[in-house]
Amino acid sequence: MYVLHLTARGQVGEGVDFFDIGREWIVASFERLTTDAMHQIWRIKKDGKHSDR
């Protein structure tokens, strides 16, 4: 089993913008670090979302 911790750091801007941007970076990084074969098992679409079960 592998455990992967991704953290987004930066200055907090107005409202929750930082959290939205941080989430986008974490999702994109996770997608680049994992294989297409695993994306199929996890049912992750190319847009980074899960498919309906």
Secondary structure, DSSP 8 states (H G I E B T S, - for coil): -------------STTHHHHHHHHHHHHHHHHHS-HHHHHHHTB-TTS-B---
